[in-house]
Structure formats: C-alpha cells, structure tokens
C-alpha cells in the first residue's frame, strides 16, 4: 500500500502514541496500532481510535 501523503512510501504496520485533550485532562496512550509510511513517517489508522476516545470525558 502506498502512502496517501507522499505518494512514494510504503505503509508498514507500526505503533504510535495518541494524545488527546479532554475537558479537564490530557490522555496519552502508547503503542496504538497504525500503519506508518517508511518514507515520510505519516501515521494512518488512528481515526477510529480517536473517535472512541473523544466520546469519553475525564
């Protein structure tokens, strides 16, 4: 699969950290599965995860 941002890099399974600011706190979750471009480093696959976290409040 080719990267949607740089159009040249290959996407490989990886993990990343997710940061969110909710009402009265910050949430940091490490090792979130994603697809990462080997060339530009862009992360994909966080959209569903972000929607779930954003629905909960601290």
PyMOL commands that set and color helices and strands:
alter all, ss='L'
color gray80, all
select helices_A, chain A and resi 47-54
alter helices_A, ss='H'
color red, helices_A
select strands_A, chain A and resi 11-21+26-37+43-44
alter strands_A, ss='S'
color yellow, strands_A
deselect
rebuild
show_as cartoon
